[in-house]
């Protein structure tokens, strides 16, 4: 893409906002019927929907750049939060303990979050790109849902395994993985009509519909 459109910038901003917001609110546990889930579940799946849109319209290479940008911005936010935590609190500030409880993260949880994010997002984008070629651009729903089922599955397994292996019994951990993964997949399915609207709008406005026939899928490339 020689000229970056304002639409691409907006979508990128929304992707990063979803990612950072999800990592901040993940500390709260919510009850949805019989399921206990992190509050991040309400917004993190949106990052996968946006990733689908980016890959479908602009291609894998552009999605790859946004994924890495999201990683860098999230790392920046984490570092800033940690610096804020260790700086001496003013005598008038009474919320240090609350700050550490809500915003503080252990190295184990941070590692789980970063590794799962990269593995899940790149898997999601790669699969959608390859499925688009295989289906010749037909049946968008098969690749948005199919890529999310795989990407969210990889993300969930890695994140929860690193975070809770050896802490929770495997049957409990397995049930947690399944409930998280199923909720994210249902979220994606429910959002499919909106995904169609956004994709069709962008393809029309941008005059773009990229197929990654010659794309190098190495996730470490930046062009």
N, C-alpha and C positions, 0 to 999 in steps of 0.2 A: 504494500500500500504506500504509494508515493506521498499522497496527501492524507493526513489523518483528519477524519471528519469529526464534527462536534458530537455526533451520535456515538462514535466509537469511544470518545473521551468520556461521555456520560455513562456508557455501559461499563467501562473500566472503573470509573469512580464508584459505581454501585457495587461492583464485584468486590472491591477493596473494602468498602464500607460494611458489606455483609460479613466479610471474613473477620475484620477486626471487632465488629460488634458481637459476633458469635463467640469469639474467644474471651470477651469481657463478661458476657452474661452467662457463660457456661457454668459458672460456679453455683448458680441457683438450680435446685431440683424442683421440678413441677410434676403434678399428678394429673394425668390425662386418663380418666377412667381407672383401670387397674394398673396402668403403666406409670412407672416413675422414670422421668426423662430429664435431661438437662434443658434449661430454658433456651439454650442455643439451638435446639431442634426446630424452633419456630423460624429461624432465619438462615442457618447454615445451608440447608438444602437449596436456598435461592442462589447461592454461589455456584452450585452445579448447574442450575437452570441457565444462569448467565454464561457459564462456560460452554454449555451446549450451543447457545445462541452465537457466541463468539466463533466457535469452531465451524458451525454450520454456515455462517455468513462470510466470515473473514478468513477462515482457514486455520489449520493447526499452528502454523508458525506465529500468527498473531495471538492466538490463544496462549501459546507457550510464553510469549513475552508478558502477557497479562498475569499468568500464573506466577511467574518469577517476580513480577512487580508486587503482586499481592504478598508473596513470601517476604520480600524485603521490607514492605510497609508494616507487616505484622511484626517482624523482628524489631523494627524501629520502635513500634508501640510497646513491645514487651520490655525492651531496654529502658525506655523512658519511664515506664511504670516502676521498674526495679530501682532505677536511680531515685525516683520520687519516694520510694519506700525506705531507702537507706539514708537519705538526707535527714539531718536532725530536725525533729518536729518543733515548731514554735510553741512557746508556753501556752498560747491561746488555742492551740489545736488539740482537740480532745478525741479525734477520730483515728489515731494511729493504729490501734488494734483492729478497728473495723476496716481500715485501708488494707492492712496486711491480710485480713481474712478474706475480703472480697476480691482484691486485685492481685494478691501474692500468689505465685505458682511455684511448685517444686520443680527442680530440674527434670524429674521423671515425667511430669505432666507436660512440660514444655517440649521435651524430646518427642513424646507421643504425638502431640499436636502438630509439630513441624513435619515429622516423617510421614504421618498419615495424610496430611494435606497434600504434600508433593506426590506421593504415590497414588492417592485417590484421584486428584485432579488430572494428572498426566494420563492415567489409565482411562479416565472418562473421555478426555479429549481425543486420545489416540483411537479408541474404539469407535467413537462417533465418526471420526474422519474416515476410517477404513470402511465402516458400514455405509457411509454416504457413497463411496466409490462402488462398493459391491451392489448397492441397490440402485445405482445410477440416479441418485437424488430423489428417489420415490420413497414413500412411506416414512416420512420424517419421524412419526411417533415411534417406530421400531428402534431407531437409533438413539433418540433422546431417552427413551425408557431403558433400552438395552444397555447403553453406556452408563447410565446412572445406576442401574442394578449392579453392574460390575464395579464401577468406581466407588460408589458409596459402600459396597461390601468390603472392598479393600481398605478404604478409609476406616470403617468401623472396626474391622478385625485388628488392624494395626494399632489404632488409637487405644482401644480397650485392652488389648493384650499387653502393650507396653505399660499402660497405666495401672492395671490391676492384676497382672499375672503374679501369682504367689501371695496376693492379698485376699482375693476372693476365690472360693472353690470353683473349679472349672464348670460344673453344671450351672452355677449361678452366673458366671461370666458368659457362658454360652447363651443362656436365656437373655441376658442383657444385650449381647450382640445381636441376637435375632430380633428383639423388639425394636432396637434402634434402627436396624437395617430395614425392617418392614415399614416402619413409620416414614423413613426417608423415601422409600420407593413409592408408597402411597401418595406422599406429598408431590413427587414428580409426576405421577399419573394424573393427579387432580389438576396440576398446573399445565398439562399438555395443551389445552385449548388456548391459554394465554401465550404459551411458547410459540404456537403456530402463528398467532397474530403478530407477535414481535418479529419473528423471523421473516414473515412475508412482507411486513412493513419495511424492515431494514433492507431486504434484497431489492425491493422496489426503489427506495430512496437512494441507496448507495450504488445501485446498478452493479451489484456484486453477487456472485454465487460461486465461491471458490471450491475447486476440487483439488485435493492434494496428491495429484498423480506423481509429481516429481519432488515432493517435500522430503527433506531429511528429518526423520522423527526423533533424532537424538535430543533428549530433553535438556541437554546442557548447551545446545546451540542457541544463539540469540538472533539469528537472521534466517 
